[in-house]
């Protein structure tokens, strides 16, 4: 893999979502791909571990009857964690850490199709390991049981249709922001990672009370596999809706980009008048 240039303001978005290799073929190229997959594995592991740890600390045996960080603290944990990971691991893999983001980027032709499956596998494995580590740590607390939860997603008594729409819309916001702020023409390039993290923070503030704000199939799969029960039976909602939301975001982004690139009739007319001989 080629050496990474410094993250100057005019290079960060390109580096964030387009990890480059110096050679198209051979062992060095293979090593470059492996590095990207490892980065996605580590990034998703840390994002899920930190976020779900905040949820576990929110109640149950870990609250000790005292006020904890609450919903705002959970949202801040997810959002700030993504900001940090975007700037640290983003230059290696693009900083997706979310199958819905990867699918959206591939659908918008902003990421190679060859990375689709390896990225998603890396992200899911990272999320599962994160939940395993959290289970190992939490189980050492007297009074804590698996029934207390591992930060799994649930839409509770909300209608299934409402949960599907909510998760799709929230994921649309996240993926659309990622696509927009990592575009080469984005004027505030150095703030791309910050914008993505703040978007996730806002999404959690808006969605935690409705559908527990999954917006990331890997993040939902990890805890559900350990907790089982309702978390597992509702898991399909937190997989299907984010994927649909990501695909819609890709479609809207591509449509807007094509409209932006195509000159408006009025612009063509003005140009024609301005360039015509007197």
Secondary structure, DSSP 4 states (H G I P E B T S, - for coil): -PPPPP--TTTHHHHHH----S-SSSHHHHHHHHHHHHHHHHHHHHHHHHHHHHHHTTSGGGTTTS---HHHHHHHHHHHHHHHHHHHTHHHH-S--SHHHHHHHHHTTSS-TTHHHHHHHHHHHHHHHHHHHHHHHHTTSTT--GGG-SS----TTS-HHHHHHHHHHHHHHHHHHHHHHTSTT-S-GGGHHHHHHHHHHHHHHHHHHHH-----HHHHHHHHHHH-HHHHHTTTHHHHHHHHHHHHHHHHHHHHHHHHHSPPHHHHHHHHHHHS--
